[in-house]
């Protein structure tokens, strides 16, 4: 039983392409497995066909993106897109997926007054909550004297999750990114102030 005998057809295709990319030619073992399953020419044609379809999908995706930026509706975009390789239903699925994805990404990056206010409120609340968590952890391990910088990573994550909850935006949004950083800096300030007053 050869190494490639349990590979699915798609796994065999990926292995064949990897060998071509990295070694310049397929191994005798993979050629033998391909021959057992059919003609090598048919196999190579299948790879070429997959590449053509992938190239066509990428071309259609670029066109969808352009139509979205031009504020064309999904229906208008569907009427404008033409393909000899992809069916109408495949194009419809691509349009639905890409319009949803581009809309989400565009909305996620938007910054307006409500996002700024939510980020500020989130940063304040997050810094207080995560500082309490930090002090509970430090008290639990009885290490209040020395500031443990390794705690900044989980604290940063807690801050981010709280701010994300308030803004409904991810860290790709500049306001959320800055608010998370500010909340983490506030954690350090709270810590040093509390330590100073406890001395």
N, C-alpha and C positions, 0 to 999 in steps of 0.2 A: 504494500500500500504506500503510495507516494505522499509527499508532503502536501500537495495541493488537492488530493483526492476528496477531502471533505469540504473544500471551499465551495461556496455558492458561486453562481456565474458572475455576479457583480464583484465578489471578493477576488475572483480570478482575474477579472478585467482590471481592478485596481492594482493587483500584484504585478500584472503584465505591464501596465503603464509605469509603475514605479521602477521596475527593472529597466525599461527603456530609458526613463529619465536619468537614473543614477548609474547604470552600467553601459548604456548605449545599445544593449541587445538583451533579448529574453534568454533565460537559462534553458538548458536542454530539458530539465525536469518539468518546467511549466509548459513548454511546447509539447511534450509528451502527453500531459494531462489535457491540453486543449485538443490534441489530435484524437484522444479517446472520446471526447464529447462531440466531435464533428470536425468540420474543415477549418484550418487556420485562416484561410481567406475570409470565410464567413465571420469568424471571430474578430478579425481585424476590421472588417466592414462594420460590424456591430459597434466597435469602439469609435470608428469614424462617425457613424450615425449619431452616437451619444454626444460626441463633441459638437457636431453640427446643431443638434437640438439645444445643447447648453449655450452655444454661441447665440442662437436665435432667441432663447429665453432672456439672456443678458441684454440683447439688443432691444427686445420688447420692454424690459424693465427700465432701461434708459429712456425710452420713448414715454413710458408711463410717467416717469419722474418729471420729464419735461412738460407733459400735458398738465400734470398736477400744478407745477410752478406757474403755468400759463392760466391757471384757474379753470381748466376745463372740467366739466362734470364727468362722473364715471361713465355715464351713457354716451357722452360725446367722445370720450377716449375710446370706448369699445367700438364705436363706428369708425374711428380714424385708424385703428390698429389693424394691420394686415400681416398674415404670415402663411407661408406655404408649408411650414413644418409643424406648427402648433394648431390644434383645433380651436374652434370658437370657445368651447367650454374651458379649455386650458387657459386661454387668454383672459376669459372672464374671471377665473380664479386668481390669476396674477394681478389683475386690476384691483380686485377686492382686497387682496392681501397687501399690495403695495400702497394703495390709497390709505388703508387703515394704518399701516406702519409709518408712512411719511407724515400723516396727520398727527399721530401720537408723538413722533420725534419733534415735529415743528411746535406742537403745543407744549411739550415738555421744556423746550428751550426758551419759551416766551417769559419775559419778565415785565410785570406791570405793578401798579401800586399795591394791589391785594397780595401778590406774591411777596413783595418786599415786606409788607406788614406781617404777613404770616411767618416769613422767615425770621424776622426780629423776635416775634412772640415765641416762636419755636425755639430760637437760640437761647432766649432767657430761661424758658421752662426746661429745655434740655440740659442747660448748664447746671441748673439747680438740682434736677433729678439725678444726673450723672455724678455730680459732686457728692450727693448723699450716698449713692451706690459706692463711690470710691472710698468714702470714709467708713462705710460699713465693711468693705473688704479689708481696708487697712486695720480696722479695729479687730476684725476676725483673725487676722494673721499677726496681730499685735506688733505692727510695724509703723506706727504713726510718726515716729521721729524722722525717718528718712522717706523722702518722696520717691515713690517707685515709678519711674518713667515708663515701664512696661505696661502700666495701667492705662496709659494714654490711648493705646490701640482699642481696647474694649470700650473706653469712654467715648472715643471718637465715633465708634460704631453706634453706641447708644444715642449720642447726640444726633447723628445722621438719621437714624430711624425715627426719632421723635420729630425732627424737622420735616422729614419726608411725610410723616403723618399729617402735620399741620398744613403743608403746602401742596401735597399730592403731586410732587415733582421729584425726580431723581437727582443724583449728584451731578448729572450733566448740565443741570440748570445752574448758572453762575451764582444766582442769589442763594440757592441751597448750599452750594459748595462753600461760599464765603461765610454763610451763617454757621455751618458746621465747624469751620475753622475757628471762627470767633467764639463759639460755645466752648470749644476745647481750650482756647486761651483763657477764657473766663474760669474754667475749671482750675487751671494752674493758679490764677490770681486768688480765687476763693480759698484754695488750699493753703497758699503761703500766708494769706491774711489771717486765717483761722489758726495756723501754727504760731504766727507771731503773737496773737492775742492770748494763746494758751501757755506761752512761755512764762 
